[in-house]
Amino acid sequence: MTTTRDNYKEHLSSIPWDFLPRTFQDAVLVARALGVRFIWIDSLCIIQDDGEDWAREASMMAGIYENAWLTIAATAAVDGRQGLFTDRSGNEKAQISYCGSPVLLRPVVDHSEFIAYTEKPSRSLPLLWRGWGLQEQILSTRVLHFTQEELLWECRSEMSCECSPEASGGSLREIGQSLGAARSVWGRHPAETGANMRDWYKLVEVYMKRDLTYDSDRLPALSGIANAFQRTLVGPGRYLAGLWESDLIRGLLWRVDRPRPRGPSYKTALSSPPSWSWASIGQCSIYWPVGTPKGIHVAEVIDASCTRSTVDDKGMVSGGKLTLRGKLIPLKIQYVVGKELEVAEPWWHSYTTDPVDDRFWRSCRLAQDECFMPDVQLSPPGENLPPGSVLYFLPLVKVPHWVPSMYTRGLLAQGIFVRQLPEWSTPSEDEERGPGHISSPLFARVGCGALDFLAPTRGTLDPFARLGEYGDTIVTIV
């Protein structure tokens, strides 16, 4: 049941009880039992077919959840018809007694499946798989979860259940630590920006595994957390399609663990999240490489912008541009077809990369296992990138690195792979710059990866400096 422009005035007057889905009815009963007079239900309080109202309310969800007295979570419900209350398996009395009293038995509940950061939450708890559910859980001061087996209480200081009201020991302690780590984002001193950024990346990693009915909700469903997060940082800069301006170089190093077969359409990239944003690839498992905070930046952000689609500056965007100054290293993609590998791990990246010229070959070698990690699945070969396609590696960060197989020191350059787009102009910009203006080439991100730059056998020359022949290039990525 939803509020639309057609029934908006009718809903302002009244909503018949029998029209409410069972979950809504149960939530009202719980609120009445607790003496609460007002209740917020997203689908009723937001006009669902009014884009402006939807975007405006979505941008204020952080305040709604943070200021709510209690959030009622139908954690085990598949939809609004299932309700909060379920028939339990029941308790049984054992034929023994302890100190003259009967012993009450109940099935053991695996609380570990409720940890917010778990790789795969239990499918018996559908709410933990919903993308929109993450900010409800993270931002709310108090949450009462209705599950199949019991009630679970969650607040800023602890988590408890019916079988362990004090939330002490065992898996419950681990749950408290995991949720506490997430919630510490809001309580930590703003000066600890680095730690907060790590928390942000961790939240995004968890969020990207969750389900969304519409991929276009990928940014709006995180808008509330982004607004709350921004208040904890010192000078975070602008919010750019899921990344923060103050940490943009490191933010660009997101990697896809298991790429999906279908990738972003570069033809529509100007009307969707830009290719350099994790929001452009839909639901998948992503992560940020360890050690990047200690790296030295070898690229510079010249400009970055996104065109927002709504009034919510943390919501949907219609394209974006990122201009960097750095070195572009050309590479060619070559596919390696191996049936055994494809059967064992069909998501694995069945390709390799070759240098285009000798300058690259003399300066570095491909890092083992992580030379090229695409944002999309490239099999069958040539579906997204034909064999021999020229890509460019753009180093962003260099980290001191020991190369075991070569028994030598070097630098590990972490960066992104881009490809030059065909003649893809923006007419409005060309007209402003005059008839004689020639559009500079645009690039799209296709993956992330790393290269080993080997140190010379003699001298102290920075191995990365051996790429000086390439010079610096201004690169615009859309």
VOTI-735722 format. One record per residue (C-alpha): x negated, y, z. Coordinates in steps of 0.25 Angstrom, whole numbers, plus 2048, in hexadecimal, padded with zeros to 3 digits. Layout:
! VOTI-735722
+-----+-----+-----+
:   u :   v :   w :
+-----+-----+-----+
:   X :   Y :   Z :
...
+-----+-----+-----+
END
This chain:
! VOTI-735722
+-----+-----+-----+
:   u :   v :   w :
+-----+-----+-----+
: 800 : 800 : 800 :
: 7FA : 80E : 7FC :
: 7FE : 81C : 7FC :
: 7FF : 822 : 7EE :
: 803 : 82F : 7E8 :
: 811 : 829 : 7E5 :
: 814 : 825 : 7F4 :
: 80C : 82F : 7FB :
: 817 : 838 : 7FF :
: 81F : 82C : 803 :
: 814 : 826 : 80C :
: 813 : 834 : 813 :
: 821 : 832 : 817 :
: 820 : 823 : 81C :
: 81C : 815 : 818 :
: 826 : 80A : 81B :
: 820 : 800 : 824 :
: 823 : 7F4 : 81B :
: 81C : 7FB : 810 :
: 80F : 7FA : 817 :
: 805 : 7EE : 814 :
: 803 : 7E5 : 820 :
: 7F5 : 7EA : 823 :
: 7FA : 7F8 : 824 :
: 806 : 7F4 : 82D :
: 7FC : 7EC : 836 :
: 7F3 : 7F8 : 837 :
: 7FF : 801 : 83B :
: 802 : 7F7 : 846 :
: 7F4 : 7F7 : 84B :
: 7F4 : 807 : 84B :
: 801 : 807 : 853 :
: 7FC : 7FD : 85D :
: 7F0 : 806 : 860 :
: 7F8 : 812 : 861 :
: 7F3 : 819 : 854 :
: 7FD : 821 : 84C :
: 7F6 : 823 : 83F :
: 7EF : 81A : 836 :
: 7E7 : 81C : 829 :
: 7E9 : 812 : 81E :
: 7E1 : 815 : 811 :
: 7EA : 811 : 807 :
: 7F6 : 818 : 80D :
: 7EF : 825 : 811 :
: 7E7 : 827 : 804 :
: 7EF : 82A : 7F7 :
: 7E9 : 81E : 7EF :
: 7EC : 823 : 7E1 :
: 7E8 : 831 : 7E4 :
: 7D9 : 832 : 7E1 :
: 7D7 : 83F : 7E8 :
: 7DE : 83B : 7F5 :
: 7D7 : 82E : 7F4 :
: 7C9 : 834 : 7F3 :
: 7CB : 83F : 7FD :
: 7D0 : 835 : 808 :
: 7C5 : 82B : 804 :
: 7BB : 836 : 807 :
: 7C0 : 838 : 815 :
: 7C1 : 829 : 819 :
: 7B4 : 82B : 822 :
: 7BC : 834 : 82B :
: 7C8 : 82B : 82B :
: 7C1 : 81F : 830 :
: 7B8 : 826 : 839 :
: 7C3 : 82E : 840 :
: 7CD : 822 : 840 :
: 7D0 : 81D : 84E :
: 7D0 : 80F : 849 :
: 7CF : 808 : 83B :
: 7D8 : 7FB : 83A :
: 7D1 : 7F1 : 830 :
: 7D8 : 7E6 : 829 :
: 7CB : 7DF : 828 :
: 7D1 : 7D1 : 824 :
: 7DC : 7D6 : 81B :
: 7DB : 7D5 : 80C :
: 7E5 : 7E0 : 809 :
: 7F0 : 7E8 : 810 :
: 7FA : 7DD : 810 :
: 7F2 : 7D3 : 819 :
: 7F3 : 7DB : 826 :
: 7EA : 7DD : 832 :
: 7F0 : 7D1 : 83B :
: 7ED : 7C3 : 837 :
: 7F0 : 7B5 : 83D :
: 7E4 : 7B0 : 844 :
: 7E0 : 7A2 : 846 :
: 7E3 : 7A3 : 855 :
: 7DC : 79F : 861 :
: 7DB : 791 : 868 :
: 7DA : 78E : 877 :
: 7CF : 783 : 879 :
: 7D1 : 778 : 883 :
: 7C6 : 77D : 88C :
: 7C6 : 788 : 896 :
: 7BB : 792 : 89C :
: 7BD : 796 : 8AA :
: 7CB : 791 : 8AA :
: 7CF : 799 : 89E :
: 7D2 : 794 : 890 :
: 7C8 : 796 : 885 :
: 7CD : 79E : 879 :
: 7C7 : 799 : 86B :
: 7C7 : 7A1 : 85E :
: 7C0 : 79F : 851 :
: 7B2 : 7A5 : 84F :
: 7B3 : 7B2 : 847 :
: 7A7 : 7B6 : 83F :
: 7A5 : 7C4 : 842 :
: 798 : 7C5 : 839 :
: 7A1 : 7C6 : 82D :
: 7A6 : 7D3 : 832 :
: 798 : 7DA : 832 :
: 799 : 7E7 : 829 :
: 78C : 7E4 : 822 :
: 78E : 7D6 : 81F :
: 78A : 7D1 : 811 :
: 798 : 7CA : 80F :
: 7A3 : 7CE : 818 :
: 7AD : 7C3 : 81A :
: 7B8 : 7C3 : 810 :
: 7C2 : 7C0 : 81B :
: 7C0 : 7CF : 81F :
: 7C3 : 7D6 : 812 :
: 7C2 : 7E4 : 817 :
: 7B3 : 7E2 : 819 :
: 7B2 : 7E0 : 80A :
: 7BA : 7ED : 806 :
: 7B1 : 7F9 : 802 :
: 7BB : 802 : 808 :
: 7BA : 7FB : 815 :
: 7AC : 7FE : 818 :
: 7AE : 80D : 81C :
: 7BA : 809 : 824 :
: 7B2 : 800 : 82C :
: 7A5 : 809 : 82D :
: 7AC : 816 : 830 :
: 7B7 : 812 : 839 :
: 7B4 : 814 : 848 :
: 7BD : 808 : 84C :
: 7C2 : 7FD : 843 :
: 7CB : 7F2 : 847 :
: 7CA : 7E6 : 83E :
: 7D5 : 7DC : 83C :
: 7CF : 7CF : 837 :
: 7D4 : 7C1 : 835 :
: 7CF : 7BC : 843 :
: 7CE : 7C8 : 84C :
: 7CE : 7D7 : 84E :
: 7C0 : 7DE : 84D :
: 7BD : 7EB : 853 :
: 7B2 : 7F4 : 84D :
: 7AE : 802 : 852 :
: 7A1 : 80A : 852 :
: 79B : 803 : 85E :
: 79F : 7F5 : 85C :
: 7A7 : 7EA : 856 :
: 7AF : 7DF : 85D :
: 7BA : 7D5 : 85B :
: 7C4 : 7CD : 863 :
: 7BA : 7C2 : 866 :
: 7AF : 7CB : 86B :
: 7B5 : 7D8 : 870 :
: 7A7 : 7DE : 874 :
: 7A1 : 7DB : 867 :
: 794 : 7D5 : 86D :
: 78A : 7CB : 867 :
: 78A : 7C2 : 85B :
: 78F : 7C6 : 84E :
: 797 : 7D2 : 854 :
: 78A : 7D8 : 858 :
: 785 : 7D7 : 84A :
: 792 : 7DD : 845 :
: 791 : 7E9 : 84E :
: 783 : 7EB : 84A :
: 786 : 7EB : 83B :
: 792 : 7F5 : 83D :
: 78A : 7FD : 846 :
: 77F : 7FF : 83C :
: 78A : 804 : 832 :
: 791 : 80D : 83C :
: 783 : 813 : 841 :
: 783 : 81B : 834 :
: 78D : 824 : 83A :
: 787 : 825 : 848 :
: 778 : 826 : 844 :
: 771 : 834 : 845 :
: 771 : 83B : 837 :
: 762 : 83C : 837 :
: 760 : 82E : 834 :
: 763 : 82F : 826 :
: 75B : 824 : 821 :
: 762 : 81A : 82A :
: 76F : 81F : 826 :
: 76C : 81D : 817 :
: 769 : 80F : 81A :
: 776 : 80D : 821 :
: 77D : 814 : 814 :
: 776 : 80A : 80B :
: 77A : 7FE : 814 :
: 789 : 803 : 814 :
: 789 : 804 : 805 :
: 783 : 7F6 : 804 :
: 78E : 7F0 : 80C :
: 798 : 7F8 : 805 :
: 794 : 7F4 : 7F7 :
: 798 : 7E6 : 7FA :
: 7A6 : 7E9 : 7FE :
: 7B2 : 7E8 : 7F5 :
: 7B9 : 7F4 : 7EE :
: 7C6 : 7F3 : 7E5 :
: 7C0 : 7FE : 7DD :
: 7B2 : 801 : 7DA :
: 7B5 : 810 : 7D9 :
: 7B7 : 80F : 7E8 :
: 7A9 : 80C : 7EA :
: 7A5 : 81A : 7EF :
: 7B2 : 81E : 7F5 :
: 7B3 : 812 : 7FE :
: 7A6 : 817 : 804 :
: 7A9 : 825 : 805 :
: 7AD : 826 : 813 :
: 7A0 : 81F : 818 :
: 798 : 828 : 80F :
: 79F : 835 : 815 :
: 79C : 82F : 823 :
: 78E : 82B : 820 :
: 78B : 839 : 81A :
: 78D : 840 : 828 :
: 782 : 837 : 82E :
: 777 : 83C : 824 :
: 76E : 847 : 824 :
: 76E : 84D : 816 :
: 773 : 841 : 80E :
: 776 : 84A : 802 :
: 781 : 847 : 7F8 :
: 788 : 839 : 7F7 :
: 786 : 834 : 7EA :
: 78E : 828 : 7E6 :
: 78B : 820 : 7F2 :
: 77C : 825 : 7F4 :
: 777 : 831 : 7FC :
: 76F : 83C : 7F6 :
: 765 : 83D : 801 :
: 761 : 82E : 7FF :
: 764 : 82D : 7F0 :
: 757 : 826 : 7EC :
: 758 : 81B : 7F6 :
: 767 : 81A : 7F3 :
: 765 : 817 : 7E5 :
: 75D : 80A : 7E8 :
: 76A : 802 : 7EB :
: 769 : 7F4 : 7E5 :
: 774 : 7EA : 7E0 :
: 772 : 7DC : 7E7 :
: 77B : 7D4 : 7DD :
: 77F : 7DD : 7D1 :
: 78D : 7DB : 7CC :
: 78F : 7D6 : 7BD :
: 796 : 7E3 : 7B9 :
: 78E : 7F0 : 7BB :
: 792 : 7FF : 7BA :
: 796 : 804 : 7AD :
: 78C : 80F : 7A9 :
: 796 : 815 : 79F :
: 79F : 819 : 7AA :
: 794 : 81D : 7B4 :
: 797 : 82C : 7B3 :
: 7A5 : 829 : 7B9 :
: 7A1 : 81F : 7C4 :
: 796 : 81E : 7CF :
: 789 : 820 : 7C8 :
: 780 : 814 : 7C5 :
: 776 : 819 : 7D0 :
: 781 : 817 : 7DB :
: 784 : 80A : 7E2 :
: 793 : 80D : 7E0 :
: 791 : 80B : 7D1 :
: 790 : 7FC : 7D2 :
: 79C : 7F7 : 7D9 :
: 79D : 7ED : 7E4 :
: 78F : 7E5 : 7E6 :
: 784 : 7E3 : 7F0 :
: 77A : 7EE : 7F0 :
: 76E : 7F2 : 7F9 :
: 763 : 7FC : 7FB :
: 755 : 7F6 : 7FB :
: 74D : 7F6 : 808 :
: 742 : 7FF : 80A :
: 746 : 80B : 801 :
: 746 : 815 : 80D :
: 737 : 814 : 80E :
: 735 : 816 : 7FF :
: 730 : 822 : 7F8 :
: 739 : 829 : 7EE :
: 734 : 829 : 7E0 :
: 740 : 82F : 7D9 :
: 747 : 83C : 7DC :
: 755 : 83F : 7DB :
: 757 : 84C : 7D2 :
: 767 : 84C : 7D3 :
: 772 : 843 : 7D6 :
: 781 : 845 : 7D5 :
: 78E : 83E : 7D4 :
: 79C : 843 : 7CF :
: 7A6 : 83F : 7D9 :
: 7B4 : 83B : 7D5 :
: 7BC : 83F : 7E1 :
: 7BC : 849 : 7EC :
: 7B4 : 83F : 7F4 :
: 7A5 : 842 : 7F3 :
: 7A2 : 833 : 7F8 :
: 7AC : 82D : 7EE :
: 7AD : 829 : 7E0 :
: 7A4 : 830 : 7D6 :
: 7A4 : 832 : 7C7 :
: 796 : 82F : 7C3 :
: 789 : 835 : 7C8 :
: 77B : 839 : 7C4 :
: 76E : 837 : 7CB :
: 761 : 83E : 7C5 :
: 754 : 838 : 7CA :
: 745 : 83C : 7C7 :
: 73D : 82F : 7C7 :
: 736 : 825 : 7BE :
: 73D : 81D : 7B4 :
: 736 : 80F : 7B1 :
: 73C : 808 : 7A5 :
: 73F : 7F9 : 7A6 :
: 746 : 7EF : 79D :
: 750 : 7E5 : 7A2 :
: 74E : 7D6 : 79E :
: 757 : 7CB : 7A2 :
: 753 : 7BE : 7A8 :
: 75D : 7B3 : 7A6 :
: 75C : 7A8 : 7B0 :
: 768 : 79E : 7B2 :
: 763 : 799 : 7BF :
: 762 : 7A6 : 7C5 :
: 76F : 7AB : 7C0 :
: 776 : 79F : 7C6 :
: 76F : 7A0 : 7D3 :
: 771 : 7AF : 7D4 :
: 77A : 7B5 : 7C9 :
: 778 : 7C3 : 7CE :
: 769 : 7C3 : 7CD :
: 763 : 7CD : 7C4 :
: 75E : 7C4 : 7B8 :
: 755 : 7CE : 7B1 :
: 747 : 7D4 : 7B2 :
: 741 : 7E2 : 7AE :
: 735 : 7E5 : 7A5 :
: 72D : 7F1 : 7A4 :
: 72F : 7FA : 797 :
: 721 : 7FF : 797 :
: 713 : 7FC : 79C :
: 713 : 808 : 7A6 :
: 71D : 801 : 7AE :
: 716 : 7F4 : 7AE :
: 709 : 7FA : 7B3 :
: 710 : 801 : 7BE :
: 719 : 7F7 : 7C5 :
: 71F : 7EA : 7C5 :
: 72E : 7E5 : 7C7 :
: 731 : 7E3 : 7D6 :
: 734 : 7D4 : 7D8 :
: 743 : 7D1 : 7DA :
: 747 : 7DF : 7DA :
: 742 : 7E5 : 7CD :
: 750 : 7E8 : 7C8 :
: 75D : 7E6 : 7CF :
: 769 : 7EA : 7C6 :
: 776 : 7F1 : 7CB :
: 77E : 7E8 : 7C2 :
: 77D : 7D9 : 7BE :
: 775 : 7D8 : 7B1 :
: 779 : 7CA : 7AD :
: 77D : 7C5 : 7A3 :
: 770 : 7CC : 79D :
: 773 : 7D8 : 795 :
: 781 : 7DB : 79A :
: 77D : 7E8 : 7A1 :
: 76F : 7EA : 79C :
: 76A : 7E4 : 78F :
: 75C : 7DC : 790 :
: 751 : 7E6 : 78E :
: 759 : 7F2 : 793 :
: 750 : 7FD : 798 :
: 752 : 801 : 7A6 :
: 74A : 80B : 7AF :
: 745 : 809 : 7BD :
: 746 : 816 : 7C5 :
: 73E : 815 : 7D2 :
: 744 : 81C : 7DE :
: 73C : 817 : 7EA :
: 72E : 811 : 7EB :
: 72A : 808 : 7F7 :
: 71C : 802 : 7FB :
: 71D : 7F4 : 7F7 :
: 714 : 7E8 : 7F7 :
: 714 : 7DF : 7EB :
: 711 : 7D0 : 7F0 :
: 70F : 7CA : 7E3 :
: 705 : 7D4 : 7DF :
: 6FE : 7D6 : 7EC :
: 6FE : 7E5 : 7EB :
: 705 : 7F1 : 7F0 :
: 70F : 7F9 : 7E8 :
: 71C : 801 : 7E8 :
: 72A : 7FC : 7E7 :
: 732 : 806 : 7DF :
: 741 : 804 : 7E1 :
: 74A : 80B : 7D8 :
: 756 : 80A : 7CE :
: 757 : 805 : 7BF :
: 75E : 80D : 7B6 :
: 761 : 80D : 7A7 :
: 763 : 818 : 79D :
: 771 : 81A : 799 :
: 775 : 81C : 78A :
: 778 : 82A : 785 :
: 781 : 82E : 791 :
: 783 : 83D : 791 :
: 78C : 846 : 79A :
: 792 : 84F : 790 :
: 796 : 85A : 79A :
: 787 : 85B : 79F :
: 782 : 85B : 791 :
: 78B : 867 : 78D :
: 787 : 86F : 799 :
: 778 : 86D : 795 :
: 77A : 872 : 787 :
: 77A : 86B : 779 :
: 76B : 869 : 779 :
: 76B : 861 : 786 :
: 767 : 852 : 785 :
: 76C : 849 : 790 :
: 762 : 842 : 798 :
: 763 : 833 : 799 :
: 76C : 82D : 7A4 :
: 769 : 820 : 7AB :
: 771 : 816 : 7B3 :
: 76D : 80E : 7BF :
: 76C : 7FF : 7BC :
: 765 : 7F9 : 7C8 :
: 75B : 7FB : 7D3 :
: 74D : 7F4 : 7D5 :
: 73F : 7F5 : 7D9 :
: 731 : 7F5 : 7D2 :
: 723 : 7F2 : 7D8 :
: 719 : 7FC : 7D5 :
: 70B : 7F6 : 7D7 :
: 700 : 7FE : 7DD :
: 6F3 : 7FF : 7D6 :
: 6E7 : 7F6 : 7DA :
: 6DE : 802 : 7DD :
: 6E2 : 810 : 7E2 :
: 6ED : 815 : 7EA :
: 6F6 : 81A : 7DE :
: 705 : 819 : 7E1 :
: 709 : 80D : 7D8 :
: 716 : 815 : 7D5 :
: 70E : 820 : 7CF :
: 70A : 817 : 7C4 :
: 717 : 81A : 7BE :
: 713 : 829 : 7BC :
: 713 : 827 : 7AD :
: 722 : 826 : 7AD :
: 724 : 834 : 7B3 :
: 730 : 838 : 7BA :
: 73E : 838 : 7B3 :
: 74B : 83E : 7B6 :
: 755 : 833 : 7B6 :
: 764 : 836 : 7B7 :
: 76D : 82A : 7BB :
: 77C : 829 : 7BA :
+-----+-----+-----+
END
